[in-house]
Structure formats: structure tokens, C-alpha cells
Amino acid sequence: MTTYLLDTNAILRFLLKDINSQAEEVRVYLKKAEEGAILLRITSVVVAEAVYVLFKLYGATRKDIYQKLGP
């Protein structure tokens, strides 16, 4: 099975949908992973960076971030 490593940009584009073409590309990969066709991995550093960017640059609340990235 093919494994892909998601980076912070991929997560942010998908959550923010500010660059539609990139958000759609990430959505396709997430759908393939959901179907079991591929495996996606995300490191803890990427999650931490995404939290930082959402909080500091986009003004998201902790609750919003948890709802988007939490379990």
C-alpha cells in the first residue's frame, strides 16, 4: 500500500479552503485513505505547526481548532 506524508500546507488548505484546487486535491487523498486505497501519515510536528498557524495567524479559538483537528 502506498503511504503519503501530509504536510502543514495540505492540512491548512483543506481546513481553510482558501485555495480551492489544493483543498480539492487533499480531499481526494483523504477519500482514498478512507476507502483504504492509500495510507496517510501526519507527524506531531505538522499538527503543532497547523495549530500554531490557525491560532496565531488566523485567530481561530482553541475550541475551533480542537473541533477541526481533534479526535
N, CA, C and O atoms as a GROMACS GRO file, in nm:
protein
  284
    1MET      N    1   0.084  -0.118   0.000
    1MET     CA    2   0.000   0.000   0.000
    1MET      C    3   0.089   0.125   0.000
    1MET      O    4   0.191   0.130   0.069
    2THR      N    5   0.049   0.221  -0.077
    2THR     CA    6   0.124   0.346  -0.087
    2THR      C    7   0.094   0.434   0.034
    2THR      O    8  -0.021   0.450   0.075
    3THR      N    9   0.201   0.490   0.092
    3THR     CA   10   0.188   0.578   0.208
    3THR      C   11   0.230   0.718   0.170
    3THR      O   12   0.333   0.738   0.104
    4TYR      N   13   0.151   0.816   0.211
    4TYR     CA   14   0.181   0.957   0.187
    4TYR      C   15   0.193   1.028   0.321
    4TYR      O   16   0.122   0.996   0.416
    5LEU      N   17   0.283   1.123   0.327
    5LEU     CA   18   0.303   1.204   0.446
    5LEU      C   19   0.244   1.342   0.419
    5LEU      O   20   0.292   1.415   0.332
    6LEU      N   21   0.140   1.378   0.494
    6LEU     CA   22   0.078   1.508   0.476
    6LEU      C   23   0.162   1.615   0.545
    6LEU      O   24   0.216   1.594   0.653
    7ASP      N   25   0.172   1.730   0.481
    7ASP     CA   26   0.244   1.842   0.542
    7ASP      C   27   0.143   1.945   0.593
    7ASP      O   28   0.023   1.932   0.572
    8THR      N   29   0.196   2.047   0.659
    8THR     CA   30   0.111   2.150   0.718
    8THR      C   31   0.030   2.222   0.612
    8THR      O   32  -0.088   2.252   0.634
    9ASN      N   33   0.090   2.251   0.499
    9ASN     CA   34   0.018   2.320   0.394
    9ASN      C   35  -0.104   2.242   0.350
    9ASN      O   36  -0.211   2.300   0.330
   10ALA      N   37  -0.091   2.113   0.335
   10ALA     CA   38  -0.205   2.030   0.293
   10ALA      C   39  -0.318   2.038   0.394
   10ALA      O   40  -0.435   2.054   0.356
   11ILE      N   41  -0.285   2.029   0.521
   11ILE     CA   42  -0.388   2.036   0.625
   11ILE      C   43  -0.455   2.173   0.625
   11ILE      O   44  -0.578   2.182   0.630
   12LEU      N   45  -0.376   2.278   0.618
   12LEU     CA   46  -0.433   2.413   0.621
   12LEU      C   47  -0.518   2.441   0.499
   12LEU      O   48  -0.626   2.498   0.512
   13ARG      N   49  -0.473   2.401   0.380
   13ARG     CA   50  -0.552   2.426   0.260
   13ARG      C   51  -0.686   2.354   0.267
   13ARG      O   52  -0.789   2.408   0.226
   14PHE      N   53  -0.685   2.231   0.321
   14PHE     CA   54  -0.809   2.155   0.333
   14PHE      C   55  -0.903   2.220   0.434
   14PHE      O   56  -1.023   2.232   0.408
   15LEU      N   57  -0.852   2.260   0.548
   15LEU     CA   58  -0.937   2.319   0.652
   15LEU      C   59  -0.987   2.458   0.615
   15LEU      O   60  -1.102   2.491   0.640
   16LEU      N   61  -0.900   2.538   0.556
   16LEU     CA   62  -0.935   2.677   0.526
   16LEU      C   63  -1.005   2.693   0.392
   16LEU      O   64  -1.080   2.789   0.371
   17LYS      N   65  -0.980   2.600   0.302
   17LYS     CA   66  -1.038   2.605   0.167
   17LYS      C   67  -1.013   2.741   0.100
   17LYS      O   68  -1.098   2.792   0.027
   18ASP      N   69  -0.896   2.798   0.126
   18ASP     CA   70  -0.861   2.927   0.069
   18ASP      C   71  -0.798   2.916  -0.070
   18ASP      O   72  -0.796   3.012  -0.146
   19ILE      N   73  -0.748   2.798  -0.101
   19ILE     CA   74  -0.700   2.770  -0.237
   19ILE      C   75  -0.776   2.644  -0.281
   19ILE      O   76  -0.736   2.532  -0.250
   20ASN      N   77  -0.884   2.666  -0.353
   20ASN     CA   78  -0.978   2.559  -0.384
   20ASN      C   79  -0.914   2.439  -0.452
   20ASN      O   80  -0.947   2.325  -0.419
   21SER      N   81  -0.824   2.462  -0.545
   21SER     CA   82  -0.763   2.350  -0.618
   21SER      C   83  -0.682   2.261  -0.524
   21SER      O   84  -0.685   2.138  -0.536
   22GLN      N   85  -0.609   2.322  -0.431
   22GLN     CA   86  -0.531   2.244  -0.335
   22GLN      C   87  -0.620   2.174  -0.234
   22GLN      O   88  -0.595   2.059  -0.198
   23ALA      N   89  -0.726   2.242  -0.188
   23ALA     CA   90  -0.820   2.181  -0.094
   23ALA      C   91  -0.884   2.058  -0.157
   23ALA      O   92  -0.901   1.956  -0.091
   24GLU      N   93  -0.920   2.068  -0.284
   24GLU     CA   94  -0.982   1.955  -0.354
   24GLU      C   95  -0.885   1.839  -0.370
   24GLU      O   96  -0.923   1.723  -0.356
   25GLU      N   97  -0.760   1.870  -0.400
   25GLU     CA   98  -0.659   1.765  -0.414
   25GLU      C   99  -0.640   1.689  -0.282
   25GLU      O  100  -0.630   1.566  -0.282
   26VAL      N  101  -0.636   1.761  -0.172
   26VAL     CA  102  -0.623   1.697  -0.041
   26VAL      C  103  -0.748   1.614  -0.012
   26VAL      O  104  -0.737   1.504   0.042
   27ARG      N  105  -0.866   1.666  -0.046
   27ARG     CA  106  -0.990   1.592  -0.025
   27ARG      C  107  -0.987   1.458  -0.097
   27ARG      O  108  -1.033   1.357  -0.044
   28VAL      N  109  -0.933   1.456  -0.218
   28VAL     CA  110  -0.923   1.332  -0.295
   28VAL      C  111  -0.834   1.232  -0.221
   28VAL      O  112  -0.869   1.114  -0.212
   29TYR      N  113  -0.722   1.277  -0.169
   29TYR     CA  114  -0.632   1.188  -0.095
   29TYR      C  115  -0.700   1.136   0.032
   29TYR      O  116  -0.686   1.019   0.066
   30LEU      N  117  -0.772   1.224   0.102
   30LEU     CA  118  -0.843   1.181   0.224
   30LEU      C  119  -0.949   1.077   0.192
   30LEU      O  120  -0.968   0.982   0.268
   31LYS      N  121  -1.018   1.094   0.082
   31LYS     CA  122  -1.120   0.998   0.040
   31LYS      C  123  -1.056   0.863   0.008
   31LYS      O  124  -1.109   0.759   0.046
   32LYS      N  125  -0.943   0.865  -0.062
   32LYS     CA  126  -0.872   0.740  -0.094
   32LYS      C  127  -0.827   0.670   0.034
   32LYS      O  128  -0.834   0.548   0.044
   33ALA      N  129  -0.781   0.748   0.131
   33ALA     CA  130  -0.738   0.690   0.258
   33ALA      C  131  -0.857   0.630   0.332
   33ALA      O  132  -0.847   0.522   0.391
   34GLU      N  133  -0.969   0.699   0.329
   34GLU     CA  134  -1.090   0.650   0.393
   34GLU      C  135  -1.135   0.517   0.331
   34GLU      O  136  -1.186   0.428   0.400
   35GLU      N  137  -1.116   0.504   0.202
   35GLU     CA  138  -1.153   0.381   0.130
   35GLU      C  139  -1.050   0.269   0.149
   35GLU      O  140  -1.075   0.155   0.110
   36GLY      N  141  -0.936   0.302   0.208
   36GLY     CA  142  -0.833   0.203   0.232
   36GLY      C  143  -0.738   0.182   0.116
   36GLY      O  144  -0.660   0.088   0.116
   37ALA      N  145  -0.745   0.269   0.016
   37ALA     CA  146  -0.660   0.256  -0.102
   37ALA      C  147  -0.518   0.304  -0.077
   37ALA      O  148  -0.423   0.253  -0.138
   38ILE      N  149  -0.503   0.400   0.012
   38ILE     CA  150  -0.371   0.455   0.047
   38ILE      C  151  -0.366   0.475   0.198
   38ILE      O  152  -0.467   0.466   0.267
   39LEU      N  153  -0.247   0.502   0.248
   39LEU     CA  154  -0.228   0.531   0.390
   39LEU      C  155  -0.171   0.672   0.401
   39LEU      O  156  -0.074   0.706   0.333
   40LEU      N  157  -0.231   0.755   0.486
   40LEU     CA  158  -0.182   0.890   0.511
   40LEU      C  159  -0.124   0.898   0.650
   40LEU      O  160  -0.180   0.844   0.745
   41ARG      N  161  -0.012   0.965   0.661
   41ARG     CA  162   0.052   0.986   0.791
   41ARG      C  163   0.070   1.135   0.814
   41ARG      O  164   0.094   1.212   0.720
   42ILE      N  165   0.059   1.175   0.940
   42ILE     CA  166   0.079   1.314   0.980
   42ILE      C  167   0.165   1.311   1.105
   42ILE      O  168   0.133   1.242   1.201
   43THR      N  169   0.274   1.386   1.104
   43THR     CA  170   0.361   1.389   1.221
   43THR      C  171   0.307   1.486   1.325
   43THR      O  172   0.228   1.575   1.294
   44SER      N  173   0.352   1.469   1.448
   44SER     CA  174   0.310   1.558   1.556
   44SER      C  175   0.360   1.701   1.532
   44SER      O  176   0.295   1.797   1.574
   45VAL      N  177   0.473   1.715   1.466
   45VAL     CA  178   0.526   1.848   1.434
   45VAL      C  179   0.433   1.920   1.338
   45VAL      O  180   0.411   2.041   1.352
   46VAL      N  181   0.379   1.849   1.241
   46VAL     CA  182   0.286   1.908   1.145
   46VAL      C  183   0.159   1.953   1.216
   46VAL      O  184   0.107   2.061   1.189
   47VAL      N  185   0.109   1.870   1.306
   47VAL     CA  186  -0.012   1.908   1.382
   47VAL      C  187   0.016   2.032   1.465
   47VAL      O  188  -0.065   2.125   1.468
   48ALA      N  189   0.130   2.036   1.532
   48ALA     CA  190   0.166   2.151   1.615
   48ALA      C  191   0.177   2.278   1.530
   48ALA      O  192   0.131   2.384   1.571
   49GLU      N  193   0.237   2.266   1.415
   49GLU     CA  194   0.252   2.381   1.326
   49GLU      C  195   0.115   2.429   1.276
   49GLU      O  196   0.091   2.549   1.268
   50ALA      N  197   0.028   2.337   1.243
   50ALA     CA  198  -0.107   2.373   1.197
   50ALA      C  199  -0.183   2.444   1.308
   50ALA      O  200  -0.252   2.543   1.282
   51VAL      N  201  -0.172   2.395   1.430
   51VAL     CA  202  -0.237   2.461   1.545
   51VAL      C  203  -0.184   2.602   1.561
   51VAL      O  204  -0.261   2.696   1.579
   52TYR      N  205  -0.054   2.618   1.555
   52TYR     CA  206   0.008   2.749   1.571
   52TYR      C  207  -0.042   2.846   1.464
   52TYR      O  208  -0.081   2.959   1.495
   53VAL      N  209  -0.042   2.803   1.340
   53VAL     CA  210  -0.084   2.891   1.230
   53VAL      C  211  -0.232   2.926   1.244
   53VAL      O  212  -0.269   3.042   1.227
   54LEU      N  213  -0.315   2.829   1.274
   54LEU     CA  214  -0.458   2.858   1.290
   54LEU      C  215  -0.484   2.955   1.404
   54LEU      O  216  -0.568   3.044   1.394
   55PHE      N  217  -0.411   2.938   1.513
   55PHE     CA  218  -0.430   3.022   1.632
   55PHE      C  219  -0.371   3.161   1.614
   55PHE      O  220  -0.440   3.261   1.636
   56LYS      N  221  -0.246   3.168   1.575
   56LYS     CA  222  -0.175   3.297   1.568
   56LYS      C  223  -0.208   3.378   1.443
   56LYS      O  224  -0.228   3.499   1.452
   57LEU      N  225  -0.213   3.314   1.328
   57LEU     CA  226  -0.231   3.388   1.204
   57LEU      C  227  -0.378   3.404   1.162
   57LEU      O  228  -0.415   3.505   1.102
   58TYR      N  229  -0.460   3.303   1.195
   58TYR     CA  230  -0.599   3.308   1.152
   58TYR      C  231  -0.696   3.340   1.266
   58TYR      O  232  -0.816   3.354   1.243
   59GLY      N  233  -0.645   3.350   1.387
   59GLY     CA  234  -0.728   3.388   1.501
   59GLY      C  235  -0.831   3.285   1.542
   59GLY      O  236  -0.930   3.319   1.607
   60ALA      N  237  -0.810   3.160   1.507
   60ALA     CA  238  -0.904   3.055   1.547
   60ALA      C  239  -0.896   3.034   1.698
   60ALA      O  240  -0.790   3.048   1.758
   61THR      N  241  -1.009   3.002   1.757
   61THR     CA  242  -1.011   2.975   1.900
   61THR      C  243  -0.962   2.833   1.926
   61THR      O  244  -0.955   2.751   1.834
   62ARG      N  245  -0.927   2.805   2.049
   62ARG     CA  246  -0.883   2.670   2.084
   62ARG      C  247  -0.994   2.569   2.057
   62ARG      O  248  -0.968   2.458   2.010
   63LYS      N  249  -1.117   2.608   2.087
   63LYS     CA  250  -1.231   2.520   2.064
   63LYS      C  251  -1.245   2.488   1.915
   63LYS      O  252  -1.265   2.373   1.877
   64ASP      N  253  -1.234   2.591   1.829
   64ASP     CA  254  -1.243   2.570   1.685
   64ASP      C  255  -1.133   2.476   1.636
   64ASP      O  256  -1.158   2.386   1.555
   65ILE      N  257  -1.014   2.498   1.685
   65ILE     CA  258  -0.900   2.414   1.642
   65ILE      C  259  -0.922   2.269   1.686
   65ILE      O  260  -0.896   2.176   1.610
   66TYR      N  261  -0.968   2.252   1.808
   66TYR     CA  262  -0.993   2.116   1.858
   66TYR      C  263  -1.100   2.048   1.773
   66TYR      O  264  -1.087   1.930   1.741
   67GLN      N  265  -1.205   2.120   1.739
   67GLN     CA  266  -1.312   2.062   1.659
   67GLN      C  267  -1.263   2.022   1.519
   67GLN      O  268  -1.310   1.923   1.464
   68LYS      N  269  -1.171   2.097   1.465
   68LYS     CA  270  -1.119   2.068   1.330
   68LYS      C  271  -1.011   1.959   1.331
   68LYS      O  272  -1.005   1.877   1.239
   69LEU      N  273  -0.928   1.958   1.434
   69LEU     CA  274  -0.814   1.866   1.437
   69LEU      C  275  -0.825   1.755   1.540
   69LEU      O  276  -0.751   1.657   1.533
   70GLY      N  277  -0.916   1.769   1.635
   70GLY     CA  278  -0.928   1.672   1.744
   70GLY      C  279  -0.980   1.538   1.698
   70GLY      O  280  -1.010   1.518   1.580
   71PRO      N  281  -0.990   1.445   1.792
   71PRO     CA  282  -1.037   1.309   1.760
   71PRO      C  283  -1.179   1.304   1.707
   71PRO      O  284  -1.230   1.196   1.676
   0.00000   0.00000   0.00000
